[in-house]
Amino acid sequence: MPVKNRFAELLPEVAAWRRDIHRNPELLFDTHRTSAMVKEKLHEFGCDEVVDGIGRTGVVGVIRGKSNASGRTVGLRADMDALPMDEATGVEHASHTPGVMHACGHDGHTAMLLGAAKYLAEMRNFDGTAVVIFQPAEEGGGGGREMCEDGMMDRFGIDEVYGMHNWPGRPVGSFSIRSGPFFAATDVFEINFEGRGGHAARPQQAIDTTVMAAQAVLALQTIASRNADPVDRVVVSVTSFETGSKAFNVIPQKVQLRGTVRTMSLAMRDLIETRITEICQGVAATFGGTVEVDYQRNYPAMINAGTETEYAAEVARAISGGCEEAPLVMGGEDFAFMLEERPGAYILVGNGDSAPVHHPEYDFDDDAIPAGCSWYAQMVETRLPVK
C-alpha cells in the first residue's frame, strides 16, 4: 500500500484547492466561504449525504462503501480555520485578507481530506461507511467540542475517528505518532489583584499591587518546580502583567495577570488550578490586598487510543516505509474532544523544512498531499476491508 497513484494524478487539483483556501483564510467559526466550498465539492464528488451547520459552520460528508456487512463507520477529520496574523511568505497564493493567514496548515488538511473524499466516493472499495468531518474553530474556538455537542458522533454512527496535522522539520510525507497522551490540555487564567492605590513617593500609605503581583509571578513558578511530579509534564506561563497605569509616580489600585497552563493528566490539571488559587490568595493576604482568580479549562489533553494508534501507524508505514514515535507536544489540539467521545488516533505528516507553524513565513508543502490523502483513504479501506 504505497502512496496511491490516483493521488499523484489528483495532486494539481488538490493543490489548487489548497491554494484557493490559503488565499481566502477565515477565522474561528467564520469559515463561511471555506465551508461552502467544502459542501460544494462533497456534493460534486457524489457523497451520499452532506450536512452543514454542525458545530455552527462544520460540514460532514457521508460516503457508503460497496457493502455494509460490517455495519461500522470510520470518521476522518480536518480543520478549516486560519490565524489572526499577517502573512510574510511572498508566495503567489498568499492571503488576500489583511491580518489573517493560514499559518498552521489547515488549508492543507482540508484539501487532503477533500482529495481522500473524492477518491473514496469514486472507488467505494470498503465495507461500511466513511464520514469526512470538516471542522471550524480549532485555533482556540473549540469547534471540535461544538460538533460533538451537536451530537455528530451518534448522528452519523461513528465508531472510531482519525485526524492528521502537518509537522515542519520532518521529511515531506513521512509520519510520526505516539500512543496515549500526545498534545497537552490548554487552560488559561486571569488573576486580578487589588490593593490601595497611592502616590509612589508615599508607599507606606498604599497597598502596592505591583509588588504583590510580582511576588505572585515568581511564586507561580514553584508549582512546576516544587509541587508537580517531575515526570509529569507541566507548563505554567504568565504572559501578561498590566497595571492600568503608565505614570511614573502612581502606585496602581489594581494589577491583572494573564497566562496559560499546559498539562498532560487530569490529576495535574486539578493540582495546578488549586495551587494557582492558593498561592495568589496567600500572596494577597500577605500584602494586605485581595485577589480574584478566574481559571478556565479549555482543550483537554489529546490522548491517542492504543489499538487505534497502531492501526494508524500500520497504514503510515505502508505508505512511507516508516512511522517514528512522535514527541510529546505541549501545544493544544481540540481533536481531543472527538477522542473523548470515540476511540481513535491523531498522526503527524512531515512538512519539510518550512517555517514553523504559527510563523508569518509558514506555508504548507503541497508535496505532502499524496501521502496525506493516501493515509486518510487507506485508514478507511484498512479498517473497513471488503471481505
C-alpha positions as CSV (number, residue, x, y, z in Angstrom):
1,M,0.0,0.0,0.0
2,P,2.4,2.8,-1.1
3,V,1.1,6.3,-2.0
4,K,-1.9,5.7,-4.3
5,N,-1.3,6.6,-7.9
6,R,-4.7,8.3,-8.0
7,F,-3.4,10.9,-5.6
8,A,-0.4,11.6,-7.8
9,E,-2.9,12.2,-10.6
10,L,-5.0,14.4,-8.3
11,L,-2.1,16.4,-6.9
12,P,-2.5,19.5,-9.2
13,E,-6.3,19.6,-8.5
14,V,-5.9,19.2,-4.7
15,A,-3.1,21.7,-4.6
16,A,-5.3,24.2,-6.4
17,W,-8.0,23.8,-3.8
18,R,-5.4,24.2,-1.1
19,R,-4.0,27.4,-2.6
20,D,-7.5,28.8,-3.0
21,I,-8.3,28.2,0.6
22,H,-4.9,29.7,1.5
23,R,-5.7,32.9,-0.4
24,N,-9.0,33.3,1.4
25,P,-8.4,32.5,5.1
26,E,-11.2,32.7,7.7
27,L,-11.1,32.8,11.5
28,L,-12.7,30.5,14.1
29,F,-16.4,29.8,13.2
30,D,-16.5,32.4,10.4
31,T,-15.4,29.8,7.8
32,H,-18.4,30.5,5.6
33,R,-16.6,30.6,2.3
34,T,-14.4,27.5,3.1
35,S,-17.4,25.6,4.4
36,A,-19.4,26.4,1.3
37,M,-16.5,25.3,-0.9
38,V,-16.3,22.0,1.0
39,K,-20.0,21.4,0.8
40,E,-20.0,22.1,-3.0
41,K,-17.1,19.7,-3.5
42,L,-18.6,16.9,-1.5
43,H,-21.8,17.1,-3.5
44,E,-19.8,17.2,-6.7
45,F,-17.9,14.0,-5.6
46,G,-21.3,12.2,-5.1
47,C,-21.3,11.8,-1.4
48,D,-24.4,10.0,-0.2
49,E,-25.1,12.7,2.4
50,V,-23.7,16.2,3.0
51,V,-24.7,18.1,6.1
52,D,-23.6,21.6,7.1
53,G,-24.2,23.7,10.2
54,I,-22.8,21.1,12.6
55,G,-20.7,23.0,15.2
56,R,-22.1,26.2,13.6
57,T,-20.1,26.1,10.4
58,G,-18.8,22.5,10.3
59,V,-19.5,20.2,7.3
60,V,-19.9,16.4,7.3
61,G,-20.0,14.2,4.3
62,V,-21.2,10.5,4.3
63,I,-19.7,8.0,1.8
64,R,-21.1,4.5,1.8
65,G,-18.9,1.6,0.7
66,K,-19.8,-1.1,-1.8
67,S,-21.2,-3.2,1.1
68,N,-22.1,-2.8,4.7
69,A,-21.7,-6.2,6.3
70,S,-19.5,-4.7,9.0
71,G,-22.1,-2.1,10.0
72,R,-19.2,0.1,11.1
73,T,-18.3,3.7,10.4
74,V,-14.9,5.4,10.4
75,G,-14.6,9.2,10.8
76,L,-11.9,11.3,9.3
77,R,-11.4,14.9,10.5
78,A,-9.7,18.0,9.1
79,D,-9.7,21.6,10.4
80,M,-10.6,24.7,8.3
81,D,-9.8,27.9,10.2
82,A,-6.8,30.2,10.0
83,L,-4.9,32.5,12.4
84,P,-5.1,36.3,13.1
85,M,-1.7,37.1,11.6
86,D,-0.2,39.0,8.7
87,E,1.4,36.7,6.1
88,A,5.1,37.2,5.1
89,T,5.6,34.4,2.6
90,G,5.6,36.4,-0.6
91,V,4.1,33.4,-2.5
92,E,1.6,33.9,-5.3
93,H,-1.2,32.3,-3.3
94,A,-0.6,34.5,-0.2
95,S,-3.6,35.6,1.8
96,H,-5.8,38.3,0.3
97,T,-7.2,39.1,3.7
98,P,-5.1,41.6,5.8
99,G,-4.4,40.3,9.3
100,V,-5.5,36.7,8.6
101,M,-3.4,33.8,7.2
102,H,-3.2,30.0,7.1
103,A,-0.1,29.8,9.4
104,C,-0.9,26.3,10.7
105,G,-1.6,24.3,7.5
106,H,-5.3,23.8,8.0
107,D,-5.7,24.7,4.3
108,G,-3.6,21.6,3.5
109,H,-5.5,19.4,6.0
110,T,-8.9,20.4,4.4
111,A,-7.6,19.9,0.8
112,M,-6.1,16.5,1.7
113,L,-9.3,15.3,3.2
114,L,-11.3,16.6,0.2
115,G,-8.9,14.6,-2.0
116,A,-9.5,11.5,0.1
117,A,-13.2,12.0,-0.1
118,K,-13.1,12.3,-3.9
119,Y,-11.2,9.0,-4.1
120,L,-13.4,7.2,-1.6
121,A,-16.6,8.3,-3.4
122,E,-15.1,7.2,-6.7
123,M,-13.9,3.8,-5.6
124,R,-16.0,2.8,-2.6
125,N,-13.7,-0.1,-2.0
126,F,-14.7,-0.6,1.6
127,D,-17.3,-2.4,3.7
128,G,-19.1,0.1,5.9
129,T,-19.3,3.9,5.9
130,A,-16.8,6.7,5.8
131,V,-17.7,10.0,7.4
132,V,-15.5,13.0,6.5
133,I,-15.5,15.8,9.1
134,F,-14.6,19.4,8.3
135,Q,-14.3,21.4,11.5
136,P,-14.2,25.1,12.1
137,A,-12.5,26.9,15.1
138,E,-9.7,24.7,16.0
139,E,-7.5,27.7,16.8
140,G,-8.9,28.4,20.2
141,G,-12.7,28.3,19.5
142,G,-13.4,24.7,20.4
143,G,-15.1,23.8,17.1
144,G,-14.5,20.1,17.8
145,R,-16.3,20.4,21.1
146,E,-19.3,22.1,19.4
147,M,-19.5,19.5,16.7
148,C,-19.6,16.8,19.4
149,E,-22.1,18.7,21.4
150,D,-24.3,18.9,18.3
151,G,-24.5,15.1,18.5
152,M,-22.2,14.4,15.5
153,M,-20.8,11.0,16.7
154,D,-24.2,9.5,17.4
155,R,-26.0,11.1,14.5
156,F,-23.6,9.5,12.0
157,G,-22.9,6.4,14.0
158,I,-19.1,7.0,14.1
159,D,-17.3,4.1,15.7
160,E,-13.7,5.4,15.5
161,V,-12.2,8.7,14.4
162,Y,-8.8,9.8,13.0
163,G,-7.1,13.1,12.4
164,M,-3.9,14.5,11.0
165,H,-1.6,17.5,11.3
166,N,1.3,18.6,9.2
167,W,4.7,18.9,11.0
168,P,7.5,21.2,9.9
169,G,11.0,19.9,10.4
170,R,10.1,16.3,9.4
171,P,10.7,15.0,5.8
172,V,7.8,15.7,3.5
173,G,5.3,12.8,3.5
174,S,6.9,11.0,6.5
175,F,4.8,10.1,9.5
176,S,5.1,10.1,13.3
177,I,2.7,9.2,16.1
178,R,2.5,8.3,19.7
179,S,0.1,6.3,21.9
180,G,-1.5,7.8,25.0
181,P,-1.2,11.5,25.9
182,F,0.1,13.3,22.9
183,F,-1.0,17.0,23.0
184,A,-1.4,18.9,26.2
185,A,-4.5,20.2,27.9
186,T,-4.6,24.0,27.4
187,D,-6.0,26.2,30.1
188,V,-5.9,30.0,30.7
189,F,-6.0,32.1,33.8
190,E,-6.8,35.7,34.7
191,I,-5.7,37.0,38.1
192,N,-6.9,40.4,39.4
193,F,-5.1,41.8,42.5
194,E,-6.5,44.8,44.3
195,G,-4.8,46.9,46.9
196,R,-4.8,50.6,47.7
197,G,-3.5,53.0,45.1
198,G,-1.4,56.0,46.0
199,H,1.5,58.3,45.3
200,A,4.7,56.5,44.6
201,A,6.6,58.9,47.0
202,R,4.4,57.7,49.9
203,P,4.3,53.9,49.5
204,Q,3.6,53.4,53.2
205,Q,0.1,54.8,52.6
206,A,-0.6,52.3,49.8
207,I,-1.0,48.6,49.4
208,D,1.2,48.0,46.4
209,T,-0.4,45.7,43.9
210,T,2.7,45.8,41.6
211,V,4.9,44.3,44.3
212,M,2.0,41.9,45.2
213,A,1.6,40.7,41.6
214,A,5.4,40.5,41.0
215,Q,5.7,38.2,44.0
216,A,2.8,36.1,42.6
217,V,4.6,35.7,39.2
218,L,7.7,34.3,41.0
219,A,5.7,32.1,43.3
220,L,3.7,30.6,40.5
221,Q,6.9,29.2,39.0
222,T,7.3,27.0,42.1
223,I,4.2,24.9,41.1
224,A,6.2,23.2,38.3
225,S,9.5,23.0,40.3
226,R,8.1,22.1,43.7
227,N,4.5,20.8,43.5
228,A,4.4,18.8,40.3
229,D,5.8,15.3,39.9
230,P,9.0,15.9,37.7
231,V,8.0,13.1,35.4
232,D,4.5,14.5,34.7
233,R,5.0,17.4,32.3
234,V,3.5,20.8,33.1
235,V,4.0,24.4,31.9
236,V,2.8,27.5,33.9
237,S,3.4,30.7,32.0
238,V,2.4,34.2,33.0
239,T,2.2,36.1,29.7
240,S,0.6,39.4,30.6
241,F,1.2,41.9,33.5
242,E,-1.0,45.0,33.3
243,T,-1.2,47.8,36.0
244,G,-3.6,50.0,34.2
245,S,-1.3,53.0,34.8
246,K,1.7,54.3,32.8
247,A,2.5,57.0,35.2
248,F,6.0,57.1,36.9
249,N,4.6,58.3,40.2
250,V,1.4,56.2,40.8
251,I,1.1,53.0,42.7
252,P,-1.9,51.3,40.9
253,Q,-5.0,50.2,42.7
254,K,-5.2,47.1,40.5
255,V,-3.0,44.7,38.6
256,Q,-4.1,42.0,36.3
257,L,-2.0,38.9,35.3
258,R,-2.9,36.5,32.5
259,G,-1.3,33.3,31.4
260,T,-1.6,29.7,30.3
261,V,-1.2,26.2,31.8
262,R,-0.3,23.1,29.8
263,T,-0.7,19.6,31.4
264,M,-0.8,16.0,30.3
265,S,-3.0,14.5,33.0
266,L,-6.3,15.3,34.8
267,A,-4.7,15.0,38.2
268,M,-2.0,17.5,37.3
269,R,-4.6,19.8,35.8
270,D,-6.6,19.7,39.1
271,L,-3.4,20.4,41.1
272,I,-2.4,23.4,39.0
273,E,-5.8,25.0,39.3
274,T,-5.8,24.5,43.1
275,R,-2.3,25.8,43.6
276,I,-2.7,28.9,41.5
277,T,-5.6,29.9,43.6
278,E,-4.0,29.1,46.9
279,I,-0.7,30.9,46.0
280,C,-2.4,34.0,44.8
281,Q,-4.7,34.1,47.9
282,G,-1.7,33.7,50.1
283,V,0.3,36.5,48.4
284,A,-2.6,38.9,48.5
285,A,-3.2,38.2,52.2
286,T,0.5,38.7,53.0
287,F,0.5,42.2,51.5
288,G,-3.0,43.2,52.7
289,G,-4.7,43.1,49.4
290,T,-7.4,40.9,47.7
291,V,-7.4,38.7,44.7
292,E,-9.8,37.1,42.3
293,V,-8.7,34.1,40.2
294,D,-10.5,33.1,37.0
295,Y,-9.2,29.7,35.8
296,Q,-10.7,28.5,32.6
297,R,-10.3,24.9,31.3
298,N,-10.1,24.9,27.5
299,Y,-9.0,21.9,25.5
300,P,-8.4,18.7,27.3
301,A,-5.2,16.6,26.8
302,M,-5.4,14.8,23.5
303,I,-5.0,11.1,24.2
304,N,-4.5,8.6,21.4
305,A,-6.1,5.1,22.0
306,G,-3.5,2.4,21.9
307,T,-5.1,0.0,19.5
308,E,-6.2,2.7,17.1
309,T,-2.7,4.3,17.2
310,E,-1.2,1.0,16.0
311,Y,-3.8,0.9,13.2
312,A,-2.8,4.4,12.1
313,A,0.9,3.7,12.3
314,E,0.5,0.5,10.3
315,V,-1.1,2.4,7.4
316,A,1.6,5.1,7.7
317,R,4.3,2.5,7.5
318,A,2.7,1.0,4.4
319,I,2.6,4.4,2.7
320,S,6.0,5.9,3.6
321,G,8.0,2.9,4.8
322,G,8.2,4.0,8.4
323,C,6.4,5.8,11.2
324,E,8.5,7.2,14.0
325,E,7.4,7.8,17.6
326,A,6.4,11.5,17.9
327,P,7.5,13.6,20.9
328,L,5.0,14.9,23.5
329,V,3.6,18.2,22.4
330,M,2.7,20.9,24.9
331,G,0.6,22.7,22.4
332,G,-3.2,22.1,22.4
333,E,-5.4,20.3,19.8
334,D,-9.2,20.2,20.0
335,F,-9.4,16.9,18.2
336,A,-9.1,15.9,21.9
337,F,-12.9,16.4,22.2
338,M,-13.6,13.8,19.5
339,L,-11.1,11.4,21.1
340,E,-13.0,11.7,24.4
341,E,-16.2,10.5,22.6
342,R,-14.7,7.8,20.4
343,P,-11.5,5.7,20.2
344,G,-9.1,6.9,17.5
345,A,-5.7,8.4,16.8
346,Y,-4.0,11.6,15.5
347,I,-0.9,11.4,13.4
348,L,1.7,13.9,12.1
349,V,2.8,14.1,8.5
350,G,6.1,15.8,7.6
351,N,6.0,19.3,6.0
352,G,9.7,19.5,5.2
353,D,12.0,22.5,6.1
354,S,9.2,25.1,6.2
355,A,9.0,27.8,8.8
356,P,7.3,26.5,12.0
357,V,3.5,26.7,12.3
358,H,2.1,30.0,13.6
359,H,5.0,31.8,11.9
360,P,4.3,34.6,9.3
361,E,6.6,32.8,6.8
362,Y,5.0,29.3,7.2
363,D,3.4,27.6,4.2
364,F,2.0,24.1,3.7
365,D,4.1,22.0,1.3
366,D,1.9,20.7,-1.5
367,D,4.3,17.7,-2.0
368,A,2.8,16.3,1.3
369,I,-0.6,16.0,-0.3
370,P,-0.3,12.5,-1.9
371,A,0.9,10.9,1.4
372,G,-1.8,12.7,3.4
373,C,-4.6,11.8,1.1
374,S,-3.4,8.2,0.9
375,W,-3.3,7.9,4.7
376,Y,-6.9,9.3,5.1
377,A,-8.2,7.0,2.4
378,Q,-6.3,3.9,3.5
379,M,-7.5,4.3,7.1
380,V,-11.0,3.7,5.7
381,E,-10.0,0.8,3.4
382,T,-7.9,-0.8,6.1
383,R,-10.4,-0.5,8.9
384,L,-13.4,-1.4,6.7
385,P,-12.0,-4.1,4.4
386,V,-14.1,-5.7,1.8
387,K,-14.4,-9.4,2.5
